[in-house]
Structures are given as structure tokens and as C-alpha cells.
Amino acid sequence: MSDPSSLKRRLAAILAADVVGYSRLMQVDEVGTLARLKERRQMVLGPLLERYGGRAVKWMGDGVLVEFASAVNAVIFAAELQESMVTANGDASIDRQIVLRIGINLGDIIVEGTDIYGDGVNIAARLESIAEPGQILIATNVHEQVHSKVELGFIDLGLKSLKNIAEPLRVFRVETRTGATNATIRRDSRKPAVAVLPFDDLNGGSDGSYFVDGIIEELILELSRFPELLVIARNSSFAFRDQNMDPRTIADKLGVQYIVTGSLKRAERRIRLNVQLSEAESGTNLWAERYDRDLIDIFELQEELAHTLAITVAGRVKLTAADRAHRRGTANMSAYDWYLRGRALLNDYPRRKIVAEMAERAIGLDPGFGDAYALLGFALGLEFLVSGDVADQARAEPPALKAIELTPDSVFANTVMGFVWRTGPKRREGLQFAARAVAINPNDTFAHMMHAVSLLYSAGPAEAIESIEFVLRRDPYPLFWYWDIYGLALAAAGRYEDALTAYAKVSEMQSWSCAYRALCQYFLGQSEAAEDSMRHARQISPTLTTSALMRADPVADVSFVPRCQKAFRDLGLPD
């Protein structure tokens, strides 16, 4: 055994970086990817290392480990590296971009020749592994050293559990000057990108706030029908609600050039809507308008507003071929009101029965309201997701089919039909409906996510993962259950560590989430953690069984069911 006193040690700032989606990039263009990596090392990484005194300890095919004597230099280097990568990527398509994620730790290292070891290195690598594309994550000890010495922002992410690190670690995210964390969104398309921020509710945050949100969601959906625009998803825009943040800062974080803000006041049967469109970087107000309308005219207002915004943002882009915006399918404002109430709760699993009741009220007021039937079908379809009982799936079919009958071109109706038929003998038809929803509105991330679910059950995890990652690039602040689906797809693909990273981002773990997290932990040899996860799953749903999970999640992979059966059986879940 080596004498500990003979080991050479020193304190250093360790930076670990790797290329996001390296395997995918190599599959798409192996020669081109290698050429771009070589160019970035020579033209970007090398000069920055020399400038800030970093030593490249080791190069991997998709990453690098760097040692710095100064934590300040390490953080400034990382920020400039990310910003330089954004510039170097230019307007390249996603499958040609080199995007990094970076982790930095300050710690004691063991030096052996030119290599380094120890927890100081391990923690940097673990931070890098949980960083999102374009992000820089730093340990709390790095933050203590640099926060008052650099002109960068820092977001406290709280305590994070890192693989093979005994104690949770407080982690901070570095906010770069150019918003490089959203480079993949900004460079995703040459189309002008626009975000509609939450409107101010001038009724004072009353129970009618859902109405304001519903109007904005409709506006986002209408805008996204224009192929000339890239429109940020509602949940990403709404992630900045009540944060008292400069709209230009929000636009930078979302990676958009244009932002829409406004306010809405509702009084009996009339609304007053104030809207303005601004150029994000300069803050210049490009256009503003006030609308005083009867509620009965809300659909005409949405169409007029969306078309005006699209023309203003797109500038010289010709919109003569653009479709008229799709109507919601009812002139009954009370029915529309109940529909909006239900849509506001759509992602709240425990309240799915309330959503169904609201949809039924809307249908009762207007039996020809197609999207209300779709809402009912989705709410009933969630029952099958929870129970695995095919009878619940059967109950969801009639309203979903009725929605298609009434509004065959509705994105929501086609999305719901795909969701209801994602399993069982009609899964192929379900996949066709899901694909049609995406074709009708290529910017609708909810439709893309439901399409990914259908792919997972009909084609397999590889196709589903590709579709989900498209959504996550377009939607940097996704709904929590997007990570749930991503975790399942990664688990089915045997990428257990990546799946656990996804499940760590699920803010509301359900019984199935815990069960599949247990499966990943089981196959990674994390026995105690797997047992804890399965115990949690059964606490949430005491009647949970393997067969129910397999009926609800029949992943199209021949090895998936045997893997689940083995893991679940060993973890004590009944067949």
C-alpha cells in the first residue's frame, strides 16, 4: 500500500466539460463532427486556456478535464468558452452545433505524473453530468471565491445529490453575459423567435386569472401556426411569472429576439386588452395596440392579434400562404370559460376528475364544442395512465373520437386521439393521429411530446428520445412530466444513469416514476436506493402491480418487459 505521505497533493480548481449529444453528432456526420471539434480546440479552447492559465489534463473524444490555479480564472474561462461556442456555432443547424456543458469544483487533488485524481476531480465531473446544454454549474466553494470578483450572475440551485458523492452539494448556475445557456434555442432556426410573456391581470389576481392565462395560451397557439416564426412554448414563457425581471433579461434567457407583453382587464361582458411587441436586445417598442371588445368577439380578436404580430415580427416574410388561425369551435362564452378552467388544470394529475367535470360542463353548454370533448378524453385517458385498467382507456375513446368528428383539423383533438390510442390494438392509428397533430402545428411542443409517447409505444425508445430531445431544445422550461417521459424512454434504452438524471428533474413523482427510477437504480447496483424508490411507489399507490405498469407503459422494446419483471420481482412488487 502506498504511503499517504508520499502522495503529491495540491488545491486546484477543476473544470470538466463535454460535448452534448456527441454520439448523435457522430452518427449524423462523423467526419464533419471531428473536423469541427478539432477546429474548436485550436481556434477557441487553446487560446482561452493560454489566456487564463489552464492546463488541459486529459482529452477525451467528447470532453476535456482542465486544472486551474485560480477559481476566478476557471469561471471566467468557462463563461468565455460558452460565449465563444455560441459565436462559432453561428446559424448552423442543431445537428451541426457543438454545445458544451461544464462543471467546476475547487478541491484537493492527487497528482500522479500529468494526471490528477480525487474527490476534487470527481465532483467537477458529476456537476458537468447534471448540467443542461450550454450551462456552467459550480460548487458552493467556487461560488464563495468568485461571486464578488466577476461580472457574472449566479443562480442558487440548492442542494443536489451527486452520484457516488456521500453528501448533497450546494450548486450554483453561472449566468453568462450572452445567455449562452440557451444557445441551442437561439440558433435552432433562422426564423425570428418570439415569446409571449404572462399578461398582467388588472382584475387583481382574482379567481379569473385563469381566463387571462387561457387567452395568452390561445394567442401562443395561434401564433405558432405561422411557419415563418419560432414561438416559445407557454410553460417556458410562464416560468418567469411574478419574478419582477426585466423583459429583456427574460428574452435573453429564452433565446428570442422579440417579446410580447400586455395586460388584460375583464368587466362583465367586455374585456380591455393592451398589447405591445418589443425588440428584445434594444428594448424598442415596435408596435402597441389597445382592444376594447365584447367577450363574444374574443375569437376574432385572437385571430387579428396573431396575424398582426406575425406580420410585424416576420417583417419582409410573405404570409400570403398562411392559413387563417384555427378557431376554438364555440361561440358560447360560458362553455369556453369552463374549457379554459379545465385546460388550466390539465397537467395536475390529482385533479383529473375535476378537469373531466369542467369539460362536461362545457359540453353541456355547447354540444358542438370539439376541443371540450378532447379535454374530456384527455382527462379520462389519464385514469388509464394511473390505473392501467383497459376499461378506463375505453371510456376515453368516445369523447376523443367525437372531438375528431367535430374538429378534424384541431391540433388538440388529434393530440388527444393519439394519446388515448397510444396503447392497445389501435396504437398504430394513434401514432398517425399524433403525427398529424405535429404536421398541423410543427411548433406545438405539447403535440410533439404526445407524439414522442406514441413513438415510445409503437416504434421504440430510440425514436422517442430523438423527439423528446427536440421538445427540450424548443422548451427550456418544460412541464415536469416531460422529464418523466424522458426518464422512461432512457430507461427503456438501457441508459440508466441518464434516466436517473431525468427523474431527478421530475418535481411531482408519481407511483410509476418511482417504480422506473427503482428499476434504473437496481440495474446500476444501487440496491438501497432502489428499495427506497419502490417503497415510495407503493406508498403512493398500494395496489400497484407489474402487470398494471406494463399495460400502461407497453414500450416497444422486446427486452423491456423481462427487465422490468426481473427488477420489480426482486424489489417485491407483485406481478
C-alpha positions in Angstrom: 0.0 0.0 0.0 1.3 3.5 -0.9 2.4 5.7 1.9 -0.1 8.6 2.0 2.6 11.0 3.0 4.4 10.3 -0.3 1.4 11.4 -2.4 1.7 14.7 -4.1 -1.3 16.9 -3.5 -2.4 20.4 -4.2 -5.5 22.6 -4.1 -6.9 23.4 -7.6 -10.0 24.5 -9.5 -11.1 21.6 -11.7 -13.2 22.1 -14.8 -14.9 19.2 -16.6 -16.5 19.8 -20.0 -18.1 17.6 -22.6 -20.0 17.9 -25.8 -23.8 17.5 -25.6 -25.1 14.7 -27.8 -21.7 13.6 -29.1 -22.8 10.2 -30.2 -25.7 11.7 -32.1 -23.5 14.2 -33.8 -21.1 11.4 -34.8 -23.9 9.3 -36.3 -25.1 12.3 -38.4 -21.7 13.4 -39.6 -18.7 11.7 -38.2 -16.1 13.4 -40.4 -17.6 16.8 -40.1 -18.0 16.5 -36.3 -14.4 15.5 -35.8 -13.3 18.4 -38.0 -15.4 20.9 -36.1 -14.1 19.6 -32.7 -10.5 19.9 -33.9 -11.2 23.5 -35.1 -12.8 24.5 -31.8 -9.8 23.1 -29.8 -7.3 25.0 -32.0 -9.3 28.3 -32.5 -11.3 28.6 -29.3 -10.2 26.3 -26.5 -6.4 26.6 -27.0 -6.2 30.4 -26.9 -8.5 30.7 -23.9 -6.5 28.1 -21.9 -3.4 30.1 -22.6 -5.0 33.4 -21.7 -6.3 32.1 -18.3 -3.5 29.7 -17.3 -5.5 26.5 -17.6 -3.8 23.1 -18.1 -5.6 20.5 -20.1 -5.1 17.4 -18.0 -6.7 14.9 -20.4 -8.6 15.0 -23.6 -11.5 12.6 -24.3 -13.3 12.2 -27.6 -16.1 14.4 -26.4 -14.6 16.3 -23.5 -11.7 17.7 -21.6 -10.5 17.9 -18.0 -8.7 21.2 -17.1 -6.8 22.3 -14.0 -6.6 26.0 -12.9 -4.7 27.5 -10.0 -7.4 30.2 -9.7 -11.1 29.6 -9.3 -11.8 33.1 -10.7 -9.8 32.2 -13.9 -11.7 28.9 -14.2 -15.1 30.6 -14.1 -14.2 33.4 -16.5 -12.7 30.9 -18.8 -15.9 28.8 -18.7 -18.1 31.8 -19.4 -16.0 33.0 -22.3 -15.8 29.4 -23.7 -19.6 29.1 -23.7 -20.0 32.5 -25.3 -17.3 31.7 -27.9 -19.1 28.4 -28.8 -22.3 30.3 -29.4 -20.5 32.6 -31.8 -18.7 29.7 -33.5 -21.9 27.8 -34.0 -23.4 30.8 -35.8 -26.6 29.8 -37.7 -25.7 26.1 -38.0 -28.5 23.6 -37.7 -28.8 21.7 -34.4 -27.2 18.6 -35.8 -24.1 20.6 -36.7 -23.7 22.6 -33.5 -21.0 21.9 -30.8 -22.7 22.7 -27.5 -20.9 22.2 -24.2 -21.9 21.6 -20.6 -19.4 22.4 -17.9 -18.9 21.7 -14.2 -16.3 23.4 -11.9 -15.2 22.4 -8.4 -12.5 23.7 -6.0 -10.8 20.9 -4.1 -7.8 18.9 -3.0 -6.4 16.7 -5.8 -3.8 13.9 -6.0 -1.2 14.4 -8.7 0.4 11.4 -10.4 2.6 12.4 -13.4 0.5 14.6 -15.6 -2.8 13.1 -14.4 -4.9 14.1 -11.4 -7.4 12.2 -9.1 -9.5 12.6 -6.1 -12.9 13.9 -5.0 -12.0 17.4 -6.3 -12.0 15.9 -9.8 -15.0 13.6 -9.2 -17.2 16.4 -8.1 -16.4 18.5 -11.1 -17.3 15.6 -13.4 -20.6 15.0 -11.5 -21.5 18.7 -11.8 -20.9 18.5 -15.6 -23.1 15.4 -15.9 -26.1 17.2 -14.4 -25.7 20.5 -16.3 -28.1 21.3 -19.1 -26.8 22.1 -22.6 -24.9 25.3 -22.6 -24.8 25.6 -18.8 -22.0 26.1 -16.3 -22.5 24.6 -12.8 -20.2 25.4 -10.0 -19.8 24.0 -6.4 -20.6 26.3 -3.5 -16.9 26.6 -2.6 -16.2 28.0 -6.1 -19.1 30.4 -5.7 -17.7 31.7 -2.4 -14.4 32.5 -4.1 -15.7 34.2 -7.3 -19.2 35.7 -6.8 -17.9 39.2 -5.8 -15.0 39.2 -8.2 -16.6 38.5 -11.6 -19.3 40.4 -13.6 -21.5 37.3 -13.9 -24.8 36.3 -12.4 -25.3 33.2 -10.3 -28.5 31.2 -9.6 -28.7 29.1 -6.4 -30.0 25.7 -7.4 -29.9 24.4 -3.8 -28.6 21.0 -2.6 -28.0 18.4 -5.3 -27.3 14.7 -4.8 -24.4 13.7 -7.0 -23.6 10.1 -8.0 -21.1 8.4 -5.6 -20.7 11.6 -3.6 -21.7 11.0 0.0 -23.2 14.3 1.0 -25.5 16.6 -1.1 -23.7 19.6 -2.5 -25.0 23.1 -2.9 -24.8 24.0 -6.6 -24.9 27.3 -8.5 -25.6 28.0 -12.1 -23.5 30.7 -13.8 -25.4 33.2 -15.9 -23.2 34.2 -18.8 -23.2 37.7 -20.4 -24.7 36.5 -23.7 -27.2 34.0 -22.4 -25.2 31.1 -23.8 -27.3 28.6 -21.8 -30.0 29.0 -24.4 -27.7 28.8 -27.4 -29.4 25.8 -28.8 -32.7 27.6 -28.9 -31.4 30.8 -30.3 -29.6 29.0 -33.1 -32.2 26.4 -33.6 -33.6 28.2 -36.6 -33.1 31.2 -38.8 -36.7 32.1 -38.1 -37.4 35.1 -35.9 -38.2 33.8 -32.4 -40.9 35.3 -30.2 -42.0 34.7 -26.6 -45.4 35.8 -25.3 -44.9 36.7 -21.6 -47.7 36.4 -19.0 -50.0 39.4 -19.2 -50.8 41.5 -16.2 -54.2 40.7 -14.7 -55.7 44.1 -13.9 -58.5 42.4 -12.1 -56.1 42.0 -9.2 -55.3 38.3 -9.3 -58.9 37.3 -8.8 -60.3 33.8 -9.5 -60.5 34.9 -13.1 -56.7 34.8 -13.6 -57.1 31.5 -15.4 -59.0 33.5 -18.1 -56.0 35.8 -18.7 -53.7 32.7 -18.9 -56.1 31.0 -21.2 -56.2 33.9 -23.6 -52.4 34.0 -23.7 -52.2 30.3 -24.3 -54.6 30.6 -27.2 -52.5 33.5 -28.6 -49.4 31.4 -28.4 -51.1 28.5 -30.2 -52.4 30.8 -32.9 -49.0 32.5 -33.4 -47.3 29.1 -33.7 -49.4 28.2 -36.7 -47.4 30.7 -38.8 -44.4 28.7 -40.2 -42.3 31.8 -40.5 -42.0 32.1 -36.7 -40.4 30.1 -33.9 -42.7 30.5 -30.9 -41.6 29.6 -27.4 -43.9 27.3 -25.5 -46.3 28.7 -22.9 -44.8 26.9 -19.9 -41.4 28.3 -20.7 -42.7 31.8 -21.1 -44.8 31.5 -17.9 -41.8 30.2 -15.9 -40.9 33.9 -15.4 -44.3 34.9 -13.9 -44.0 37.2 -10.8 -40.2 37.3 -11.0 -40.0 41.1 -11.4 -37.4 40.7 -14.1 -36.5 43.0 -16.9 -38.3 41.6 -20.1 -35.0 41.9 -22.0 -33.3 39.6 -19.4 -36.1 37.1 -19.9 -35.8 37.3 -23.6 -32.1 36.6 -23.4 -32.7 33.5 -21.2 -35.3 32.2 -23.6 -33.1 33.0 -26.6 -35.7 35.1 -28.5 -35.4 38.3 -30.5 -39.0 39.6 -29.8 -41.2 39.6 -26.8 -44.9 40.3 -26.4 -46.2 41.8 -23.2 -49.5 43.2 -22.1 -52.4 43.5 -19.7 -56.0 42.4 -19.6 -59.0 43.6 -17.7 -62.3 41.8 -17.7 -65.5 43.6 -16.7 -68.8 41.7 -17.1 -69.2 41.0 -20.8 -66.3 43.2 -22.0 -62.5 43.0 -22.0 -59.8 45.6 -22.4 -56.6 44.1 -23.8 -53.3 46.2 -24.1 -50.6 44.5 -26.1 -47.1 45.6 -27.1 -44.4 44.0 -29.2 -40.7 44.9 -28.4 -37.4 44.1 -29.9 -35.6 42.3 -27.1 -32.0 43.5 -27.4 -32.7 47.2 -27.7 -36.0 47.3 -25.8 -37.5 49.3 -28.7 -41.3 49.2 -28.7 -42.2 48.1 -32.3 -45.9 48.1 -32.0 -48.7 48.6 -29.5 -52.4 48.4 -29.5 -55.4 48.6 -27.2 -58.5 46.5 -27.8 -61.9 47.1 -26.2 -64.2 44.2 -27.2 -67.2 42.3 -26.2 -66.3 38.8 -25.0 -68.3 37.4 -27.8 -65.6 38.7 -30.2 -62.7 37.1 -28.5 -62.0 34.6 -31.3 -61.9 37.4 -33.9 -59.5 39.3 -31.6 -57.2 36.3 -31.2 -57.0 35.9 -35.0 -56.5 39.6 -35.7 -53.8 39.9 -33.0 -51.9 36.8 -34.0 -51.9 37.8 -37.7 -50.8 41.4 -36.9 -48.0 40.1 -34.6 -46.8 37.6 -37.2 -46.6 40.2 -39.9 -44.8 42.7 -37.6 -42.3 40.2 -36.4 -41.6 38.5 -39.7 -41.1 41.8 -41.4 -40.5 41.1 -45.1 -41.5 37.5 -44.9 -44.6 37.0 -47.1 -47.5 35.5 -45.2 -49.9 35.3 -48.2 -49.9 31.5 -47.9 -50.5 31.4 -44.1 -53.7 29.8 -43.0 -56.4 31.6 -41.2 -55.9 30.9 -37.5 -57.9 27.9 -36.2 -61.0 28.7 -34.2 -61.6 27.0 -30.9 -65.0 25.9 -32.1 -67.6 27.6 -29.8 -69.4 30.9 -29.7 -70.7 30.2 -26.2 -68.5 32.1 -23.7 -69.7 30.2 -20.7 -68.6 26.9 -22.4 -65.3 28.5 -23.4 -64.9 29.7 -19.8 -65.3 26.1 -18.4 -63.0 24.8 -21.1 -60.3 27.3 -20.0 -60.7 26.3 -16.4 -60.1 22.7 -17.3 -57.1 23.5 -19.6 -55.5 25.4 -16.7 -55.5 22.1 -14.6 -54.6 19.8 -17.5 -51.2 18.9 -16.1 -52.4 18.3 -12.5 -52.8 14.5 -12.2 -54.6 14.5 -8.8 -57.3 16.9 -10.2 -58.0 15.0 -13.4 -61.6 14.2 -12.2 -62.2 18.0 -11.8 -60.9 18.5 -15.3 -63.4 16.0 -16.6 -66.3 17.7 -14.8 -65.3 21.1 -16.3 -65.1 19.6 -19.7 -68.6 18.0 -19.3 -69.9 21.4 -18.2 -68.5 23.0 -21.4 -70.1 20.2 -23.5 -73.4 20.6 -21.8 -73.4 24.3 -22.7 -72.3 23.6 -26.3 -72.6 20.0 -27.5 -70.7 21.1 -30.7 -67.6 22.3 -28.9 -64.9 19.9 -30.3 -62.0 20.8 -28.1 -64.1 20.4 -25.0 -64.7 16.7 -26.0 -60.9 16.4 -26.5 -60.3 17.8 -23.0 -62.7 15.2 -21.5 -61.0 12.5 -23.5 -57.6 13.5 -22.2 -58.8 13.7 -18.5 -60.3 10.2 -18.8 -57.2 9.0 -20.6 -55.2 10.0 -17.5 -57.2 7.5 -15.5 -55.8 4.7 -17.6 -52.3 6.1 -17.1 -52.8 5.9 -13.4 -54.7 2.6 -13.2 -53.5 0.5 -16.1 -57.1 -0.7 -16.4 -58.2 -1.0 -20.1 -61.7 -0.1 -19.1 -60.5 3.4 -18.3 -58.9 3.6 -21.7 -62.2 2.5 -23.3 -64.1 5.3 -21.5 -61.7 7.9 -23.0 -62.3 6.8 -26.6 -65.9 8.2 -27.3 -65.2 11.8 -26.4 -61.8 11.7 -28.2 -63.5 10.4 -31.4 -66.3 13.0 -31.1 -63.6 15.7 -30.9 -62.1 14.5 -34.2 -65.6 14.3 -35.8 -66.4 17.9 -34.8 -63.0 19.5 -35.4 -60.8 17.2 -37.5 -58.1 19.9 -38.0 -57.7 20.7 -34.3 -54.2 20.1 -33.0 -55.6 19.4 -29.6 -58.2 16.9 -30.8 -55.6 15.0 -32.9 -53.1 15.1 -30.0 -55.7 13.6 -27.6 -56.7 10.9 -30.0 -53.1 9.9 -30.3 -52.8 9.9 -26.5 -55.9 7.7 -26.0 -54.8 5.2 -28.6 -51.1 5.2 -27.7 -51.5 1.6 -26.4 -53.5 -1.4 -27.4 -54.6 -2.7 -30.8 -55.1 0.8 -32.2 -51.7 2.1 -31.3 -50.7 2.4 -35.0 -53.7 4.6 -35.6 -52.9 6.5 -32.5 -49.4 7.2 -33.9 -51.0 8.5 -37.1 -53.2 11.0 -35.2 -50.2 12.1 -33.1 -48.1 12.7 -36.2 -51.0 14.6 -37.8 -51.1 16.9 -34.8 -47.5 17.7 -35.3 -48.0 18.2 -39.0 -50.8 20.7 -38.4 -48.7 22.7 -36.0 -45.0 21.9 -36.0 -44.4 24.5 -33.2 -46.7 22.9 -30.7 -44.4 21.2 -28.1 -47.3 19.5 -26.3 -48.2 17.8 -29.6 -44.6 16.8 -30.2 -44.4 15.3 -26.7 -47.5 13.2 -27.2 -46.1 12.1 -30.5 -43.0 11.0 -28.6 -45.1 9.0 -26.3 -46.8 7.2 -29.2 -43.3 6.6 -30.7 -42.2 5.1 -27.5 -45.0 2.6 -27.5 -45.1 1.9 -31.3 -41.6 2.3 -32.6 -39.2 2.1 -29.6 -37.2 4.3 -27.3 -34.6 5.5 -29.8 -37.2 7.3 -31.9 -39.0 8.6 -28.8 -35.8 10.0 -27.3 -35.0 11.9 -30.5 -38.5 13.5 -30.5 -38.3 14.3 -26.8 -34.9 16.0 -27.1 -36.4 18.1 -29.9 -39.0 19.3 -27.4 -36.5 20.0 -24.7 -34.4 22.1 -27.1 -37.5 24.1 -28.0 -38.9 24.3 -24.5 -36.2 25.2 -22.0 -38.6 25.2 -19.0 -40.7 22.2 -19.8 -43.6 20.8 -17.8 -42.4 18.4 -15.1 -43.9 15.3 -16.7 -41.8 15.8 -19.8 -38.8 14.7 -17.7 -40.9 11.7 -16.6 -41.5 10.5 -20.1 -37.8 11.2 -21.0 -36.8 9.1 -18.0 -38.9 6.2 -19.1 -37.6 6.3 -22.7 -34.0 6.5 -21.4 -34.6 3.6 -19.0 -36.1 1.5 -21.9 -33.0 2.3 -23.9 -30.8 1.0 -21.1 -29.4 4.4 -20.4 -30.0 4.1 -16.6 -27.7 6.9 -15.4 -29.2 9.4 -17.9 -32.7 8.3 -16.9 -31.9 9.0 -13.2 -30.7 12.5 -14.2 -34.1 13.0 -15.9 -36.1 11.6 -13.0 -34.2 14.0 -10.7 -35.9 16.9 -12.5 -39.4 15.5 -12.0 -40.9 17.8 -9.4 -44.0 15.6 -8.7 -43.1 12.0 -8.7 -45.9 9.6 -9.3 -46.0 5.9 -8.5 -44.8 4.8 -12.0 -42.0 7.4 -11.9 -40.7 5.9 -8.6 -41.0 2.4 -9.9 -39.0 3.1 -13.1 -36.5 5.1 -11.1 -36.1 2.0 -8.9 -35.5 -0.1 -12.0 -32.6 2.1 -13.0 -31.1 2.1 -9.6 -31.5 -1.7 -9.4 -29.5 -2.2 -12.7 -26.9 0.3 -11.6 -26.3 -1.8 -8.4 -27.8 0.9 -6.1 -29.8 -1.6 -4.0 -30.8 0.5 -1.1 -31.8 3.4 -3.3 -33.9 1.1 -5.5 -35.6 -0.4 -2.5 -36.4 3.1 -1.2 -37.8 4.2 -4.6 -40.0 1.1 -4.8 -41.2 1.6 -1.2 -42.2 5.2 -2.2 -44.0 3.9 -5.3 -46.1 1.5 -3.2 -46.9 4.2 -0.6 -48.3 6.4 -3.4 -50.2 3.5 -5.0 -50.7 0.5 -2.6 -52.4 -1.5 -5.4 -49.5 -1.0 -7.9 -48.5 -4.2 -9.8 -46.0 -5.1 -12.5 -48.8 -6.1 -14.9 -50.6 -2.7 -14.5 -47.4 -0.8 -15.2 -46.8 -2.9 -18.3 -50.3 -2.3 -19.6 -49.9 1.5 -19.0 -46.4 1.6 -20.5 -46.1 -1.1 -23.2 -42.7 0.2 -24.5 -41.9 -1.2 -28.0 -38.7 -3.0 -27.0 -38.6 -6.7 -26.6 -36.2 -6.6 -23.7 -38.2 -4.1 -21.7 -40.8 -6.3 -20.1 -38.3 -9.0 -19.0 -36.1 -6.3 -17.5 -39.0 -4.8 -15.6 -40.2 -8.2 -14.4 -36.8 -9.1 -13.0 -36.2 -5.8 -11.3 -39.7 -5.4 -9.9 -39.9 -9.0 -8.7 -36.6 -8.7 -6.8 -37.8 -5.4 -5.3 -41.0 -7.0 -4.0 -43.6 -5.6 -6.4 -46.5 -8.0 -7.0 -46.9 -9.4 -10.5 
